[in-house]
Amino acid sequence: MMFGCLLASTRQPICARMTGSFDAWLKGREDVGEELTDVAIYLLGLAEMTGTDLQDEIEAKIAKNAARVYQRLQDGVLAKSSGDAD
């Protein structure tokens, strides 16, 4: 990834990028894909800067989530058991 492009994309916090994506989806705008792409570019750039292998991290997180135990609350909502860490 070009460093200049990464710097330009990191000036806006990722939460703002995510909010823009969600807002585009809620409003039925046609640029949802473009907004989500902004989030992906930011995330991939940050992973590159920190030396994080996202493929390994995603696979580990999926495995961790699959092993979680959920319980149904009185209102019917599923929630992680209190012993599960994030």
C-alpha positions, -999 to 999 in steps of 0.1 A, spaced: 0 0 0 13 34 -8 23 53 23 8 86 12 -25 70 5 -24 54 39 -17 87 56 -46 103 38 -70 75 48 -60 75 85 -68 112 91 -105 102 97 -110 78 126 -122 43 116 -154 48 137 -163 77 113 -157 55 83 -179 27 98 -206 52 107 -206 65 71 -210 29 59 -238 22 82 -255 54 74 -253 47 36 -268 13 42 -296 27 64 -305 53 38 -304 28 9 -277 48 -8 -259 32 -38 -224 40 -24 -225 14 4 -198 -7 -13 -176 24 -17 -181 33 20 -173 -3 31 -142 -2 9 -130 29 28 -132 9 60 -114 -21 45 -86 1 32 -82 18 66 -82 -16 84 -57 -32 59 -34 -2 62 -35 -3 100 -27 -41 99 2 -34 76 16 -7 98 14 -29 129 26 -61 113 -7 -78 120 -15 -109 98 -52 -104 95 -58 -139 80 -43 -155 110 -61 -132 134 -95 -137 117 -91 -175 117 -82 -175 154 -111 -152 163 -136 -174 143 -124 -205 162 -126 -187 195 -162 -175 187 -172 -210 177 -161 -224 211 -182 -198 230 -211 -210 251 -243 -189 249 -273 -189 272 -308 -176 266 -318 -148 289 -353 -144 303 -362 -120 275 -352 -146 249 -319 -129 238 -288 -150 235 -258 -138 255 -223 -151 261 -219 -170 293 -202 -150 320 -171 -172 318 -164 -163 282 -138 -136 276 -138 -114 245 
